Amino acid sequence: MKIRYVDYFRLPRRIFEMYYTYVLFSLKDSHLYTGYTSDIQKRLSEHNEGLVASTKHRRPFVLVYHEVCLNQKDALRREKYLKSGNGKIYIGNRLKHYFSNMNSKIQRGT
């Protein structure tokens, strides 16, 4: 089997660009926010700095869930699903232990 050398620096940047569908938890109102982005760290900072109109009054946020998609269309489709009724059930099931741990910490006052 012959292995070909690929010069990754000469490939178009869009081949490596990934998109993230993410879920944030508001520490202020205990609600979730779902979105998508190509730069998850930058987007979380924008949310926490109050630069996003839809979330500026719900700060601070913590990232509680994310998925990686290989293109923007898939990330947008996934965001729409996670915002749907079935998507909310899916996220609730995925984060069940996170929320149960958080509730026990709140009850203990830690």
C-alpha positions, -999 to +999 in steps of 0.1 A: +000+000+000+014+033-011+009+063+012+007+096-005+020+128+011-006+156+013+006+191+017-021+204+041-009+239+039-018+241+002-053+228+006-082+254+008-090+265+043-127+256+040-118+219+039-107+222+075-133+246+087-157+231+112-189+243+127-202+238+162-238+234+174-237+244+210-260+246+241-253+272+268-267+272+303-275+306+318-264+308+354-288+337+359-321+322+348-312+285+345-324+283+309-307+269+279-296+287+247-288+268+215-269+281+186-242+273+160-208+289+151-175+283+134-156+296+164-170+283+197-146+300+220-152+334+204-189+329+204-190+319+241-170+351+249-195+372+229-224+357+248-207+363+282-196+399+272-232+409+263-225+413+226-254+390+216-287+408+218-308+377+225-287+367+255-272+398+269-297+400+298-292+363+307-254+363+315-232+345+325-233+313+305-214+280+306-210+257+277-228+224+286-230+207+253-216+209+217-214+189+185-190+193+156-203+195+121-182+195+089-202+222+072-225+251+080-256+236+065-254+205+088-247+227+119-278+249+111-299+218+106-287+204+139-294+237+157-330+237+144-335+201+155-321+208+190-345+238+193-375+215+184-396+196+209-378+163+202-344+181+202-351+195+237-360+160+249-327+148+234-307+175+252-325+169+284-316+132+282-280+139+273-276+164+302-297+145+327-267+138+350-254+173+347-286+188+358-291+163+386-256+171+399-263+208+397-296+204+416-279+185+444-252+212+446-279+239+448-297+220+476-264+216+495-256+252+490-222+245+473 
